[in-house]
Amino acid sequence: MNIDDRCPRCGAGRMKSWHELEDEEREVVKRLPAAAEGESAERQRRHRWCIRCWYESRGEETVT
């Protein structure tokens, strides 16, 4: 899969998957509003985050 790692919101951040996040970054992700929607295994498996602006890609949209 060829996915651009740049954040579609801020353009400067790099999108990271759950396993790429550091412990402190994972704690921030757990506190983001989307965490209340449902969660965890699916979110950790498919979503990606920009650690600059905390944009969350749900794995559904195409990042260009």
Phi and psi in radians as a Rosetta constraint file:
Dihedral C 1 N 2 CA 2 C 2 CIRCULARHARMONIC -1.844 0.35
Dihedral N 2 CA 2 C 2 N 3 CIRCULARHARMONIC 1.739 0.35
Dihedral C 2 N 3 CA 3 C 3 CIRCULARHARMONIC -2.049 0.35
Dihedral N 3 CA 3 C 3 N 4 CIRCULARHARMONIC 2.312 0.35
Dihedral C 3 N 4 CA 4 C 4 CIRCULARHARMONIC -1.196 0.35
Dihedral N 4 CA 4 C 4 N 5 CIRCULARHARMONIC 2.293 0.35
Dihedral C 4 N 5 CA 5 C 5 CIRCULARHARMONIC -1.461 0.35
Dihedral N 5 CA 5 C 5 N 6 CIRCULARHARMONIC -0.081 0.35
Dihedral C 5 N 6 CA 6 C 6 CIRCULARHARMONIC -1.369 0.35
Dihedral N 6 CA 6 C 6 N 7 CIRCULARHARMONIC 2.523 0.35
Dihedral C 6 N 7 CA 7 C 7 CIRCULARHARMONIC -1.227 0.35
Dihedral N 7 CA 7 C 7 N 8 CIRCULARHARMONIC 2.278 0.35
Dihedral C 7 N 8 CA 8 C 8 CIRCULARHARMONIC -1.266 0.35
Dihedral N 8 CA 8 C 8 N 9 CIRCULARHARMONIC -0.306 0.35
Dihedral C 8 N 9 CA 9 C 9 CIRCULARHARMONIC -1.491 0.35
Dihedral N 9 CA 9 C 9 N 10 CIRCULARHARMONIC -1.008 0.35
Dihedral C 9 N 10 CA 10 C 10 CIRCULARHARMONIC -1.697 0.35
Dihedral N 10 CA 10 C 10 N 11 CIRCULARHARMONIC -0.351 0.35
Dihedral C 10 N 11 CA 11 C 11 CIRCULARHARMONIC 1.300 0.35
Dihedral N 11 CA 11 C 11 N 12 CIRCULARHARMONIC -0.202 0.35
Dihedral C 11 N 12 CA 12 C 12 CIRCULARHARMONIC -1.876 0.35
Dihedral N 12 CA 12 C 12 N 13 CIRCULARHARMONIC -0.436 0.35
Dihedral C 12 N 13 CA 13 C 13 CIRCULARHARMONIC -1.454 0.35
Dihedral N 13 CA 13 C 13 N 14 CIRCULARHARMONIC 2.823 0.35
Dihedral C 13 N 14 CA 14 C 14 CIRCULARHARMONIC -1.865 0.35
Dihedral N 14 CA 14 C 14 N 15 CIRCULARHARMONIC 2.279 0.35
Dihedral C 14 N 15 CA 15 C 15 CIRCULARHARMONIC -1.308 0.35
Dihedral N 15 CA 15 C 15 N 16 CIRCULARHARMONIC 2.321 0.35
Dihedral C 15 N 16 CA 16 C 16 CIRCULARHARMONIC -2.181 0.35
Dihedral N 16 CA 16 C 16 N 17 CIRCULARHARMONIC 2.494 0.35
Dihedral C 16 N 17 CA 17 C 17 CIRCULARHARMONIC -1.452 0.35
Dihedral N 17 CA 17 C 17 N 18 CIRCULARHARMONIC 2.965 0.35
Dihedral C 17 N 18 CA 18 C 18 CIRCULARHARMONIC -0.940 0.35
Dihedral N 18 CA 18 C 18 N 19 CIRCULARHARMONIC -0.799 0.35
Dihedral C 18 N 19 CA 19 C 19 CIRCULARHARMONIC -1.216 0.35
Dihedral N 19 CA 19 C 19 N 20 CIRCULARHARMONIC -0.285 0.35
Dihedral C 19 N 20 CA 20 C 20 CIRCULARHARMONIC -1.523 0.35
Dihedral N 20 CA 20 C 20 N 21 CIRCULARHARMONIC -0.287 0.35
Dihedral C 20 N 21 CA 21 C 21 CIRCULARHARMONIC -1.292 0.35
Dihedral N 21 CA 21 C 21 N 22 CIRCULARHARMONIC 2.531 0.35
Dihedral C 21 N 22 CA 22 C 22 CIRCULARHARMONIC -1.392 0.35
Dihedral N 22 CA 22 C 22 N 23 CIRCULARHARMONIC 2.900 0.35
Dihedral C 22 N 23 CA 23 C 23 CIRCULARHARMONIC -0.951 0.35
Dihedral N 23 CA 23 C 23 N 24 CIRCULARHARMONIC -0.762 0.35
Dihedral C 23 N 24 CA 24 C 24 CIRCULARHARMONIC -1.153 0.35
Dihedral N 24 CA 24 C 24 N 25 CIRCULARHARMONIC -0.660 0.35
Dihedral C 24 N 25 CA 25 C 25 CIRCULARHARMONIC -1.173 0.35
Dihedral N 25 CA 25 C 25 N 26 CIRCULARHARMONIC -0.656 0.35
Dihedral C 25 N 26 CA 26 C 26 CIRCULARHARMONIC -1.106 0.35
Dihedral N 26 CA 26 C 26 N 27 CIRCULARHARMONIC -0.638 0.35
Dihedral C 26 N 27 CA 27 C 27 CIRCULARHARMONIC -1.136 0.35
Dihedral N 27 CA 27 C 27 N 28 CIRCULARHARMONIC -0.681 0.35
Dihedral C 27 N 28 CA 28 C 28 CIRCULARHARMONIC -1.114 0.35
Dihedral N 28 CA 28 C 28 N 29 CIRCULARHARMONIC -0.804 0.35
Dihedral C 28 N 29 CA 29 C 29 CIRCULARHARMONIC -1.015 0.35
Dihedral N 29 CA 29 C 29 N 30 CIRCULARHARMONIC -0.707 0.35
Dihedral C 29 N 30 CA 30 C 30 CIRCULARHARMONIC -1.092 0.35
Dihedral N 30 CA 30 C 30 N 31 CIRCULARHARMONIC -0.406 0.35
Dihedral C 30 N 31 CA 31 C 31 CIRCULARHARMONIC -1.683 0.35
Dihedral N 31 CA 31 C 31 N 32 CIRCULARHARMONIC -0.076 0.35
Dihedral C 31 N 32 CA 32 C 32 CIRCULARHARMONIC -1.198 0.35
Dihedral N 32 CA 32 C 32 N 33 CIRCULARHARMONIC 2.624 0.35
Dihedral C 32 N 33 CA 33 C 33 CIRCULARHARMONIC -0.929 0.35
Dihedral N 33 CA 33 C 33 N 34 CIRCULARHARMONIC -0.606 0.35
Dihedral C 33 N 34 CA 34 C 34 CIRCULARHARMONIC -1.101 0.35
Dihedral N 34 CA 34 C 34 N 35 CIRCULARHARMONIC -0.337 0.35
Dihedral C 34 N 35 CA 35 C 35 CIRCULARHARMONIC -1.116 0.35
Dihedral N 35 CA 35 C 35 N 36 CIRCULARHARMONIC -0.452 0.35
Dihedral C 35 N 36 CA 36 C 36 CIRCULARHARMONIC -1.395 0.35
Dihedral N 36 CA 36 C 36 N 37 CIRCULARHARMONIC -0.226 0.35
Dihedral C 36 N 37 CA 37 C 37 CIRCULARHARMONIC -1.288 0.35
Dihedral N 37 CA 37 C 37 N 38 CIRCULARHARMONIC -0.390 0.35
Dihedral C 37 N 38 CA 38 C 38 CIRCULARHARMONIC 2.619 0.35
Dihedral N 38 CA 38 C 38 N 39 CIRCULARHARMONIC -2.838 0.35
Dihedral C 38 N 39 CA 39 C 39 CIRCULARHARMONIC 2.998 0.35
Dihedral N 39 CA 39 C 39 N 40 CIRCULARHARMONIC -2.191 0.35
Dihedral C 39 N 40 CA 40 C 40 CIRCULARHARMONIC -0.879 0.35
Dihedral N 40 CA 40 C 40 N 41 CIRCULARHARMONIC -1.028 0.35
Dihedral C 40 N 41 CA 41 C 41 CIRCULARHARMONIC -1.075 0.35
Dihedral N 41 CA 41 C 41 N 42 CIRCULARHARMONIC -0.785 0.35
Dihedral C 41 N 42 CA 42 C 42 CIRCULARHARMONIC -1.132 0.35
Dihedral N 42 CA 42 C 42 N 43 CIRCULARHARMONIC -0.753 0.35
Dihedral C 42 N 43 CA 43 C 43 CIRCULARHARMONIC -1.098 0.35
Dihedral N 43 CA 43 C 43 N 44 CIRCULARHARMONIC -0.780 0.35
Dihedral C 43 N 44 CA 44 C 44 CIRCULARHARMONIC -1.177 0.35
Dihedral N 44 CA 44 C 44 N 45 CIRCULARHARMONIC -0.575 0.35
Dihedral C 44 N 45 CA 45 C 45 CIRCULARHARMONIC -1.359 0.35
Dihedral N 45 CA 45 C 45 N 46 CIRCULARHARMONIC -0.699 0.35
Dihedral C 45 N 46 CA 46 C 46 CIRCULARHARMONIC -1.880 0.35
Dihedral N 46 CA 46 C 46 N 47 CIRCULARHARMONIC -0.480 0.35
Dihedral C 46 N 47 CA 47 C 47 CIRCULARHARMONIC -1.437 0.35
Dihedral N 47 CA 47 C 47 N 48 CIRCULARHARMONIC 2.760 0.35
Dihedral C 47 N 48 CA 48 C 48 CIRCULARHARMONIC -2.365 0.35
Dihedral N 48 CA 48 C 48 N 49 CIRCULARHARMONIC 2.647 0.35
Dihedral C 48 N 49 CA 49 C 49 CIRCULARHARMONIC -2.275 0.35
Dihedral N 49 CA 49 C 49 N 50 CIRCULARHARMONIC 2.555 0.35
Dihedral C 49 N 50 CA 50 C 50 CIRCULARHARMONIC -1.685 0.35
Dihedral N 50 CA 50 C 50 N 51 CIRCULARHARMONIC 2.108 0.35
Dihedral C 50 N 51 CA 51 C 51 CIRCULARHARMONIC -1.445 0.35
Dihedral N 51 CA 51 C 51 N 52 CIRCULARHARMONIC 0.008 0.35
Dihedral C 51 N 52 CA 52 C 52 CIRCULARHARMONIC -1.526 0.35
Dihedral N 52 CA 52 C 52 N 53 CIRCULARHARMONIC -0.834 0.35
Dihedral C 52 N 53 CA 53 C 53 CIRCULARHARMONIC -2.061 0.35
Dihedral N 53 CA 53 C 53 N 54 CIRCULARHARMONIC -0.031 0.35
Dihedral C 53 N 54 CA 54 C 54 CIRCULARHARMONIC 1.125 0.35
Dihedral N 54 CA 54 C 54 N 55 CIRCULARHARMONIC 0.486 0.35
Dihedral C 54 N 55 CA 55 C 55 CIRCULARHARMONIC -1.138 0.35
Dihedral N 55 CA 55 C 55 N 56 CIRCULARHARMONIC 2.452 0.35
Dihedral C 55 N 56 CA 56 C 56 CIRCULARHARMONIC -2.046 0.35
Dihedral N 56 CA 56 C 56 N 57 CIRCULARHARMONIC 2.078 0.35
Dihedral C 56 N 57 CA 57 C 57 CIRCULARHARMONIC -1.593 0.35
Dihedral N 57 CA 57 C 57 N 58 CIRCULARHARMONIC 2.221 0.35
Dihedral C 57 N 58 CA 58 C 58 CIRCULARHARMONIC -1.533 0.35
Dihedral N 58 CA 58 C 58 N 59 CIRCULARHARMONIC 0.132 0.35
Dihedral C 58 N 59 CA 59 C 59 CIRCULARHARMONIC 1.393 0.35
Dihedral N 59 CA 59 C 59 N 60 CIRCULARHARMONIC 0.029 0.35
Dihedral C 59 N 60 CA 60 C 60 CIRCULARHARMONIC -1.709 0.35
Dihedral N 60 CA 60 C 60 N 61 CIRCULARHARMONIC -0.635 0.35
Dihedral C 60 N 61 CA 61 C 61 CIRCULARHARMONIC -1.488 0.35
Dihedral N 61 CA 61 C 61 N 62 CIRCULARHARMONIC 2.722 0.35
Dihedral C 61 N 62 CA 62 C 62 CIRCULARHARMONIC -1.568 0.35
Dihedral N 62 CA 62 C 62 N 63 CIRCULARHARMONIC 2.184 0.35
Dihedral C 62 N 63 CA 63 C 63 CIRCULARHARMONIC -1.651 0.35
Dihedral N 63 CA 63 C 63 N 64 CIRCULARHARMONIC 2.181 0.35
